[in-house]
Amino acid sequence: MRRGAVTVSKMKELNLKVNGEQWEVQAKDFDTLLDVLRRELALTGTKSNCLEGECGVCAVLVNGRVVNSCILLAAQCEGAEITTIEGMADGEKLHALQQSFLDRGAVQCGYCIPGMIMSAAGFLKENPSPTPDEIREGLCGTLCRCTGYTKIVEAVHEAAQNMSAK
Amino acid sequence: MNASPPMYDVVGKRLNRLDGAGKVTGAAVYASDFSLPGMLHGRILRSPHPHAKIMRLDATAARKLPGVRAIVTGASQKLNRFGNFIKDFEVFATDRVYHIGQAIAGVAADSEYAAEQALKAIEVEYEPLPAVFDAIDALAQDAALVHPEWQNLKAAPIINRDGNRCGRTVIKFGDVEQGFRDSYRVYEHVFRTSPVHAGYTEPRVAVAQWSGPDQATVWCNAPLLFDTQSALAEIFGLPASHIRVVVPGIGGGFGGKLRLGMEHYAMALARAAKRPVRVMSTSEEELTAALFRQPATIELKTGVDREGRIVAKKGRIVVDSGACSGSGPLVASTATMILAGPYRIPNAEIEGVAVYTNNHPNGSVRAPSGPMPNFATESQMDMIAEDLGLDPLEIRMRNILREGDIAVNGQKMTSVGLAECLEKAAACIDWSQRKPEQSRGKGLACGWWMTSRGSSGAYLKLMQDGTLTMMVGVVEMGTGALTGAAQVVAEEMGMQLFDINVVSADSLTTPYDFGSQGSRTMFAVANASREAARDLLTKMRTRAAKALGADEGALEMREKAFWNGEKKITFAELAAQANAAVGGLIAEATYIAPAVEHGAARVQNHFSPSWPSPSFHVHATDVSVDEVLGEVTINRYVVAQDVGYAINPTYLEGQLEGGAVQGVGQALFEEIIMVNGQVQNGNLTDYKMPTSMDVPPIEVILVTHPSVAGPYGAKGVGEPPSIQPPAAVANAVAAACGKRIMQLPITAEKILMD
């Protein structure tokens, strides 16, 4: 006889450090980091699309490295430092990347922009003064349909210069 | 035409967009972020058969699963058929399925996971029926009918249909056969294009909630508030005003969200469950069950004289609408204009045909009728030039429409920036060096498009803090259209851009609008809002004169105040006074672009026989072809577009850059691969969209031949940049390696194979 019912795993407690704050959240074993960020922490700035690590709109930093949060289990992030788009600005002051994305007109619909900015933030940690071609390589994990990438690359280039000038 | 434009304070400036801050901080709320207390999650069961009779559908076991709150099937809820031009869509199949991916049932459950499990427990038995998958085959007399009952399906009067043919448009004038006899040479080719996805990064999503037995609200990412509202009203048999459509925010559309996405499913499930229900399409559903750009077969015959001037042009474009007509009849119709192209043509017979097949229904993608016929026309133009020993730039200069020429639809052309676009694009790409080295070459393609009509309304109110609130019935798709319209209003009001508060995207609170489509949003909304701003200023001036005890004519407006010598009253004071005394200062206006004369005798069953404020564009590209691997590298890409006037050059460039890259995707990579109606590449690894590494920086040249009707002379800009890339790239590839590609996309296999 066909049975559709499955055993759904129980919620477990998980300690996550997100944007510098400690959180105790409820998560199932198969919950992804994206699930927990959006559902449990209501940090909906991190966007959801393909859920199979192909489009990159869900990119966040885990211990400073860019990851697609849709294919990383939340349980694997216990004790890690997680940074999302909500953690980028310093109070009212936008992060250099956020400011340059605005000023260079690199934002259209904006849906990929949190992922794009987090990808850029992680990339610039590894390569603080990249060439435009290196930026293109660094950002190629996040798809943007609106901009054609021209202004995004300009924005990241400008932000890199502003960040290293400090 | 290009006299130096007057200087303005707000329009023409590179100002940051109004909605930008929320988008870079993650605070912006999109439809996919929206949720309600007690909200359930819906999933859709879809047909695995391209054409079959449903023999049995049993959801008994599924209903008993934990967390399942409601199941809806074609039998459980009476829902009316829908469709823009022909009522050939069903929400859930009733007795027959006619394409893979057709919705059969919906489940609402406590979690997406539980809903997914329930889908697997719904038992369905099918009896397969004969199917047809090729649009040309479907036109044959003995082809299996996709809708045997087609004559019973309600259709708009403009639709010319017969069996599997669900639309036919003709442009005809002169004597095309005599023209071919008079020609020096006649060329005949067949081109083909593939279905592509619109590529928005936010999947289609809807949350529906019923507030009573006959009233519902849907939060979704639909660009057309009022079209969505009336489609839902039709399906559920309700007055349109009983359905409120709200778009919290939208992650791209590019035409792919114009028609119903998840809204009807969410509403049906929410009604059954008596709880709010959210339905979001999965990535796989997006690539297997979304409304794609129609694939097309284009037959094109052109006769020219010794100098390469067109004498006669006969063409037919057949678009595969899929199992429901969707946008197909409109796409095929408008495609006739693109197939003719922006050229002087003395004799023509151009036909656009839409056809039913058992493939997934298709919809609209940015410039829905554009790239397919443009690929044919502009490829053939280069083939003719090569045969005659002419430069591809020169053959176009000899044929293009110029000021005062009559186009194929009988319309007299004005404000034609095409020659300037050709000259500037060619100069920018260094056209004199067309083949700079082995395996490297340059190509160009030109085109035209319209600024779609359809009306817009605007409400304005002066706020107590001296700012202005503007309420409009469109959705900001990301183009910056509403920032542009607000710049126009601010200019009129003597305000700054950030003094304008924009309210939009709610069918209940905003005035009617034809919606965010057809390259018209900024154009029409700015015109309506500007008119309303002028009315509001008149009212403000009258009250200011009274308050200052002066003649209206003596007042000077500056710094958000009216001045009479040294005495002034600020906008904020005016608003406060009026709020207390007369219910505030408000104004409203509506706009529709004036009709354009065309030759009615030349067209039959044409959806868009005249082209308001046409735009003109030329793309030029420099590519290298790896002749061992077949790989194409785009070294440079130039877009020259006659935009009329640039209200905000930054976002205008953004449209041209993004549109060109979207078009490069269709040129080189993107193809929904279907075998017998089944998509083979339903994920973003196998369906390849351009990444930042696949394209160079796009170089943009703004040409400005102002439109009389446009705000400050602006023309529609959003769709055109996606039209020319396939042809421009194909022509450059041919120049680089001698290989002429007749079918999109231009893959390595096609370049390497004979």
Interface residues (C-beta under 8 A of the other chain):
Chain A: R2 G4 A5 V6 V8 R38 L43 T44 G45 T46 K47 S48 N49 C50 L51 E52 E54 C55 V57 T84 I85 E86 M88 A89 L94 Q98 Q99 F101 L102 D103 R104 G105 V107 Q108 C109 G110 Y111 C112 I113 P114 I117 P132 I135 R136 E137 L139 C140 G141 L143 C144 R145 C146 T147 G148 Y149 T150 K151 I152 V153
Chain B: R14 N16 R17 D19 G20 A21 G22 K23 V24 T25 G26 A27 A28 V29 Y30 S32 D33 A61 A62 L65 P66 Y113 A114 Q117 A118 K120 A121 E123 A198 G199 Y200 T201 E202 P203 G249 I250 G251 G252 G253 F254 T282 S283 M477 G478 T479 G480 T650 Y651 E653 G654 E657 G658 G659 A660 V661 Q662 N683 L684 T685 M689 P690 T691 S692 M693 V695 P697 I698
